[in-house]
Amino acid sequence: MGDEEKLSEGHNSVIEVSKQYKNGSRVVEDDTESEILAVHRFPEGVNPAHVGFNASITVNLGNYESVKVGVLVSLPAYPEEIDDAFVAARNWVMPRLLKEKKMAEEKLKGRR
């Protein structure tokens, strides 16, 4: 195999998007989707840290209706790069949260 570096099994960058629609205290719809964004390979013997960032927002739609939207991203990183990975995760989650919020609101408008 020569001087090639052996790589570990893949470590996934994952996003999870959840949406919960309520009418009063009754949950009308609860939806969660997960997606693998990328697979990262680290040198054999390296145990990467996993950095996550989670944000959610609840929007009152009036008439006792609400929607709660959450976005979570998890990224593997070298331990010495945890701070940079956290900033990258946060910078990825916040725009996606606003996009998902808008989509959830539009979905509800279409039901009315």
N, C-alpha and C positions, 0 to 999 in steps of 0.2 A: 504494500500500500504506500510505501515511500514516506515522504514528509507531510502527507495530507493530514490535516487536523481532524480527529474524530469528533462528530457532533452528537449531542444528546438527542433524545426524542424531542419532538416539537412542543413548544409551549404556546398556547393560543392567546391572542388578543381577542377579547370577547366584548360584545355590547349586548345589553339587555334593555328592552323598552317595555314598560308596563303602562296600561291605561285602565282605569277603573271608573266606570260611569255609575253615578248614584242618583236615585230619586228619593229624597228624604234620607232615611237611614238604610234604605234597601238598595243593595248592589244590583244594578240592572245588567251590567256586563263587566267582566274582568278578563283582560287580555294581556298576556305576556309573551314576547317574542325574543329569542336569543339568536345571535348571529356571530360567527367567527369572522373577525376582520382580517386577521393575518396569523400565520404560524411562524414563530421565531425559533431558530435553532441556536443553541449555545454550545460552547466547547464541552466535551465530555468531562464530567466531574464538577461543572459549574452549576450550582443550584440558584437559579434566578429568584429574585424577589418578585412578588406580584403586587402591583400598585393598583388601587381602585379609586374611582371617584363616582359618587352617586348624588344625584340632585333630583328633586321632584317639585312639582307645583300643583296646587289645587285651585281650580277656577270655579267660582260660583256663577252658574248660568241663569240664575233667577228661577222662580217657581219651584224652589227646593231641589233643583237639579245641580249637580256638580260633576266635574271630571278631574281626576287626579292623574297626572302624567309623570312618570319617572324614567330616568335614563341612568344606566350604570355602565361604566366601561372598566375593564380590567386589563392591565398591560404587564407582561413580564419585563423585567429590567435587571441589569447588573446591580448588585447592592450599592455600589458607589454612584449609581445614576438614578437613585430613587427620587430625589427632588425634581430632576428634569422630567422624569416619567410622570410624576404627579401633576406638574404644570401642563404637560402634553395631554394627559387624561382630562383635566379640568377644561382646557381649551377646546377639546373635542366634544365634551358633554354639553356645555352650556348652549352653543348654537343648535345642537341636535334637540335639546329639550324644547327650545322655543319653536323649532320646526314641528315637532311632534304635538305640542300644545295647539298650534294653529290647525294642524290636520284634525285633531280630536274635536276642536270647536266647529270646524267646517262639517265634520261628519254629523254632529248633533244638529246643526242648522238644517241639514238635508232631511232629517227625520221629522222636523216640525211642520 
